[in-house]
Amino acid sequence: MKQVIMMSKEGCATCTEFGPVAKKLAEERGFEFKVIKNPEMELPFFPYYYLMHDGNVVEEWGGGSDKKFIRVLDRALKKFAEE
């Protein structure tokens, strides 16, 4: 299973604004999309993402850039196709 998990924090404007965009981009590429609000863990910033494949974290990154989000997902899809 391919999945993107978005870590979101209450009061994070970027999380609120970019969340729907991230969900749409992920689902268009066949990823399941899940949001975890207010995780009880230290993260460098919010929103923060984990890209999962078959239950394993294969990439993690943060921010609200659609270009970076697309680049990470497309790179992962290419890698999965080569496996």
C-alpha positions in Angstrom: 0.0 0.0 0.0 1.2 3.5 -0.8 0.3 6.1 1.7 1.1 9.7 2.6 0.7 10.7 6.3 0.6 14.4 7.0 1.4 15.6 10.5 -0.6 18.7 11.3 -0.7 21.1 14.2 -3.6 23.2 15.6 -3.0 26.8 14.6 -0.8 25.9 11.6 -2.0 28.1 8.8 0.1 26.2 6.2 -1.3 22.9 7.4 -4.9 24.2 6.9 -4.2 25.8 3.5 -2.0 23.1 2.0 -3.8 20.0 3.5 -6.5 19.8 0.8 -3.9 20.4 -2.0 -1.7 17.7 -0.6 -4.6 15.3 -0.3 -5.7 15.9 -4.0 -2.1 15.5 -5.3 -1.5 12.3 -3.4 -4.8 10.7 -4.3 -4.4 11.6 -8.0 -1.2 9.6 -7.9 -2.8 6.6 -6.2 -1.7 7.2 -2.6 -3.9 6.9 0.4 -3.8 10.2 2.3 -4.1 10.5 6.1 -3.8 13.4 8.5 -2.7 13.1 12.1 -3.4 16.3 14.1 -1.3 17.3 17.0 1.0 14.3 17.1 2.8 13.7 20.4 6.2 13.7 18.9 8.9 16.3 18.1 9.0 17.3 14.5 11.2 19.9 12.8 8.2 21.9 11.5 4.6 21.5 10.3 3.2 20.2 8.1 5.4 17.2 8.1 5.0 14.2 5.8 5.8 10.5 5.9 5.6 8.6 2.6 4.9 4.9 3.4 5.2 1.9 1.1 4.0 -1.5 2.4 4.2 -0.2 6.0 7.7 1.2 5.8 8.7 4.9 5.8 10.5 5.5 2.5 10.7 9.3 2.7 10.0 12.1 5.0 9.9 15.9 4.4 8.1 19.0 5.4 6.6 22.3 4.2 3.8 23.6 2.0 5.4 23.6 -1.5 3.3 21.8 -4.1 6.3 21.5 -6.4 8.3 19.7 -3.8 5.3 17.5 -2.8 4.8 16.5 -6.5 8.6 15.9 -7.0 8.7 13.6 -3.9 5.6 11.6 -4.9 6.7 11.2 -8.6 10.2 10.1 -7.6 8.7 7.5 -5.3 6.4 6.2 -7.9 9.3 5.8 -10.3 11.3 3.9 -7.7 8.3 1.6 -6.9 7.9 0.8 -10.6 11.6 -0.2 -10.8 11.3 -2.6 -7.8 
